[in-house]
Amino acid sequence: MRLSLKYVRASLVYLAAGVTLLLLTFSHVIAFDLTGFYFMQLYGVVAMMIFGLSYLFVPSFAHAFLHSMRLARLQFSLMNIGVVGMATVFSGLIPYNPAIKYATVGFLLVLAIAVYVHVFNLWMTMRGWRGSPGEKLARAQQATAAPNPANVAPTKQSDQSPQDRDRQPTQQQSDRKPRSSPRTSLRQCTSTDLMLVIVKAATSTGIVTHGVYERQRSIVPNTWSTMCVEELGDRIT
C-alpha cells in the first residue's frame, strides 16, 4: 500500500510540475520546449499512476503477494531518473552539445529498464496465483470430506476370523434392498374393478358366497383389471 502511494504521489508531483512549466512557458518567463513537457506527462504522470495502481490491484486480484518489493523500489528510482533526465534533455534549456545524444539514449535506456522490471515483477506475481480464498477453502473441505482410497488399507482374508467370513455374505445380502414391485392405485381402476373388490371383501367375510364373486370376476375385460382387483382385494382383506 505504501509503495503504491509513493507512485501516486510522484505522479501528482509531475502533474503539478507540468502545469507550472506550461504556465511559465506561455507567460514567456522561461522558454521550455513542449517535447520535455510531453515526456514528463507521459512517463511521469500517466505511467507512474498506472504503475502505482497496478502494484495495488494486481496482487489483490491474483490473491498473491507481490513478487519482489526490492524490484518495485528499484523501478521507482529508475523511473524518476529517466523522467527527470528526459524532461531536462528535451527542455531546450541546455545548450546544444553533440554529446547530448548519448545522454538521451542513456535516459531512454533507464526508462526501458524500469518498464521491463515492472512487467517482470507483475508477471511473476500473477504466476503465484493458487486460487481465491474461497476456492482454497472448498478444496480443503473436499479433501477432508472424501478419504483417499490409496490410504485405506484393504482387509486381508487371512486376518478375518471364521465367524466373520461366514457372516460377511449374510451381511452383504442384508444390505441389498429388495426390489419394490409396482403398486396399483385406485385411480388406475375402473368402477367395475372397485365393485369386484367390494364383492371379494364381502366373500372373505362370508357375506357373499364365492360363486357370486367368480361370476362377477368373469366379466372383467382384461388382464390389467384382473390384477387391479386381485391386488386391491388383498389390501382390503
N, C-alpha and C positions, 0 to 999 in steps of 0.2 A: 504493500500500500504506500509506504513512504517513498519507495523508488518511483512509482507511478506519479506521485505528487511532484517529485523533482523534475520529471519530464514535462509535466503540465505547467509548472512554474516557469521553466525555461522557455516554453512555448509562449507563454503570456509576456515574458520579458522581451522576446524577439518581436512580438506583435506590437508592443508599445514602442520599442526602438524603431521599427519600420515606419510607424505612423509619424513619429517625431522627425525622422530623416526626410520623409515626404514633405512635412510642413516646412522644414528648414530649406529644402531644395526649391520648392515652389515660392518660397519667400525670398529667394536669392541671397540667403545668408551663407550657404555653402553650395558648392557645385558637386552634388553627389550623383553618380551615374545610376540610372534605374536598373542596370544589369545587376549591380550588387544588391539592390533592394529586392529584386526577384529571387535571387539565391537565398537571401535572408528569410523571405516569406515562405519559400517552398520547403527548404530544409530546416529552417529554424522554427517556423510556426506550425506548418501542416505536418511535416514528418515527425517532429518531436511530440506533437499531440497524439498522433497515431501510435507512436512507439509507447508512450506512457499508458494510453488506454489499452493497448494490446497486452502489455505486461500485467494489467489488472484483470482483464476479462478472459483471456485465453486460458490461463491456469484454472480459473473458476469453471469455464465450460468443459475443460478436459478433466476436471476432478483430479488434478495432479499438482505437485509443487513445481515451481519454476526450475528449469534445468540447472541454471548457474546464475547466482546473484553477482558473482565476480565478473562474468561476461557482460551482464547488464550495466554494471557500473563502468566497465571499460568502454562500452559503446557510448554511454553518456558523455564521457570525456572526449572521445573521438569525434562525436557529433558537434560538440561545442567548438573544438579546434577547427574542424572543417568548415563550419558555418561562418565563424568569425574570419577565418582566413580567406574564404571565397568572397565574402562581402567586402573585405578590405582590398583584395586584389582587383576586383571589378568596380570599385567605388570611384575610380578616376582621381582620387586624392593623392595617389602615389605617382611620382614622375615615372615616365616610361623608362624601362630598363630591359635590355634583351634577356636578362636572366630571370625576368618576372614570369616567363612562361614555365620555367622549372618549378617555381613556387605554385603556379596554378595547377600543374599536374600533380604535385605533391599533396595539395589540399583536396583535390578531387579524389586521389587515391585514399586519403584518410576517410572521406565521406563514404566511398565504396566499401572500405573495410568495415565501417560502422554498420552499414546496411547488411552486409553479409553476416556479421556477428548477430544481428537481430534475427535474421531469418534462421540461422542455425540454432539459436537459443530457443526460439518458439517451436521450431520443428521437433527438437529433442523433447521439449515439454509435452507436446501432443502425443509423441510416441509412448510416453509414460502413462497414457490413459489405460485404466483397467476396469472401466465401468463406473457408473454413478453409485453413490452410497446405497440407493435403493436396490440396484441390481446386485451389488455385493451382498447385501443382507438376504436377498432372495436366494442367491446361490448358496450362502452359508446355511440357511434354513433347509434348503433342499438336500444339501449334503448330510446334514444331521438327521433328517427325517428318513431318507432312504439309505438303508445299510448297504455297504459294499459287498456284493456276492463273493468277491475274492477273499474277504476277511472272515467269512463264515466257514468254519471247518466242517467238512462233511462227516456224518456219523458213520463209523465203520460197523460192518455187520458183526464183526467179531466182538465188539465192545458191548453188544446188546445181550441181555440175558434171554434164556429160552422163553420165559413168560412174556417179555417184550416182543419177541419175534412172533409168538402166537397171537398177541393182542393187536399187532400192527395191521394185519389185513382186516380184522374186525373193525378197527378204528377208521380205516380208510373207507370201508363200506358204510359206516355210520355217517361219515362226512358227506357222502353223496346224497344230494337232495333228490327225493323221488319226483318223477315227472308228474306234473299235475295234469289230469285229464280235463278236457273242456267240459264245462258245466252248462246245463241248459237253463235259460232264464224264462220267466213267464211271458215275456214279450215275444219269444220265438214260438209260442204255442197258440194254436187256434182255439176257438171256443169249443169245438168238438173235443179237442185234446183235453181241455180243462174239465169238461163234463166226464170224460172217461177216467180222469184222475180221481174225481169225486166218487165215481162208481167203484173204482178199485179200493179206495179208502173205506167205503161202506162195506165192500166184500170182506175186507180184512177184519172188520169188527163184527161181521155176522149179520148185519142189517139186510144186505142184499146177497143173494146166492151167487156162487161162482159162475153158473151158466149165464146169468144176465150180463156179467162182466165180459165173458167171452163173446157173446153175441154183439155187445156194443163195440168190442175191440175189433171185430171182423170188418167193421165199416171204416176203420182208419185208412185214409187214402194212400199213404206212402210210408217208407221206412223211417223218415225223419220224425213223422208224427208218432210212430210206434216208440222210437227212442225217447221222445218227449214224454209220452205217457208213462213209460217204464221208470224213467229217472225221477220225474216229479212225484209219481206214486210212491216210490221208495223213500223219498224225502218226507212225505206226509206220514207214511206208515212207520 
